[in-house]
Amino acid sequence: MEIESLNGSAFALEQAGFVCVSDPADADWLLLTGAVTRVCAEMVDRVWRAMPPGRSLIAVGACAVDGGPFPAGYATLGGLQALTPVRRSIAGCPPSPDDILRALQELAQV
């Protein structure tokens, strides 16, 4: 919900130079929220492989970063930090839209 709110007029994501795309081939960054479940892990991998070289993975929120209250177990693999290199982690439970936008802007300047 926090990422979706960035598309509204209050945060002007596109005015900040970012565009949400539906085709992974058009994406530079993959923003993941929530703990990685066993069910969604294959889909995340498929989307990641469909992205062009130079792609970056961004963990948004405590659950995506380290699993938060959902550590690795029968249904979840926990957070992304234990699974794969993450370009940027955005802390919070959940992080505010302001925090997400600020982190994206900082990453774009690197």
C-alpha positions in Angstrom: 0.0 0.0 0.0 2.9 2.4 0.8 4.4 1.8 -2.7 1.1 2.2 -4.4 0.5 5.6 -2.6 3.7 6.9 -4.3 1.7 6.9 -7.6 -0.8 9.4 -6.2 -0.6 13.1 -6.4 0.7 13.5 -2.9 4.1 12.1 -3.7 4.5 12.6 -7.5 6.6 9.6 -8.2 6.9 10.4 -11.9 7.9 14.0 -11.2 10.8 12.6 -9.2 11.8 10.7 -12.3 10.4 7.3 -11.5 7.9 5.2 -13.4 6.2 2.0 -12.3 6.2 -0.5 -15.2 4.4 -3.8 -15.6 6.9 -5.5 -17.8 10.1 -6.7 -16.1 12.1 -6.1 -19.3 11.4 -2.3 -18.8 12.5 -2.3 -15.2 15.8 -1.2 -13.6 14.8 -1.9 -10.0 12.8 -4.5 -8.4 11.1 -3.4 -5.1 10.0 -6.2 -2.9 7.8 -5.9 0.2 7.0 -8.6 2.7 8.7 -11.8 3.7 9.6 -14.1 0.8 7.2 -17.0 0.8 8.1 -20.4 -0.7 5.1 -19.9 -3.1 6.3 -16.6 -4.5 10.1 -17.3 -4.6 9.9 -18.9 -8.0 7.9 -15.9 -9.4 10.4 -13.4 -7.9 13.2 -15.3 -9.6 11.4 -15.4 -12.9 10.8 -11.6 -12.8 14.4 -11.0 -11.7 15.8 -13.0 -14.7 13.5 -11.1 -17.1 15.0 -7.8 -16.1 17.8 -6.3 -18.1 21.4 -6.3 -16.9 22.3 -3.6 -14.4 19.2 -4.4 -12.4 18.9 -3.7 -8.6 17.0 -5.4 -5.9 15.5 -3.2 -3.2 14.0 -4.6 0.0 11.2 -2.4 1.3 10.3 -2.8 5.0 11.4 -5.0 7.8 9.7 -8.2 6.5 11.5 -7.9 3.1 14.8 -7.0 4.7 15.1 -9.8 7.3 11.8 -11.5 7.6 10.6 -9.3 10.5 8.1 -11.3 12.5 8.2 -14.0 9.7 11.5 -15.8 10.0 12.4 -18.7 7.7 9.9 -21.6 8.4 7.7 -24.0 6.6 5.9 -21.3 4.6 8.5 -18.5 4.3 12.1 -18.2 3.4 12.4 -15.1 5.6 13.9 -11.8 4.3 16.0 -11.1 1.3 19.3 -10.4 3.1 19.7 -14.1 3.8 18.8 -15.1 0.2 20.5 -12.8 -2.2 22.5 -9.5 -2.4 20.3 -6.5 -1.9 21.3 -3.2 -3.4 19.3 -1.1 -0.9 17.2 -1.9 2.2 14.5 0.5 3.4 13.8 0.0 7.1 10.4 0.3 8.6 7.3 -1.7 9.5 6.2 -0.5 7.0 8.3 2.4 5.8 6.4 5.6 5.0 6.0 6.6 1.4 8.3 9.6 2.2 11.0 7.2 3.4 10.6 5.0 0.3 10.8 8.0 -2.1 13.8 9.5 -0.3 15.6 6.1 -0.5 14.9 5.8 -4.2 16.1 9.3 -4.8 19.3 8.6 -2.9 19.9 5.4 -4.9 19.3 7.2 -8.2 22.1 9.7 -7.3 24.6 6.9 -6.7 
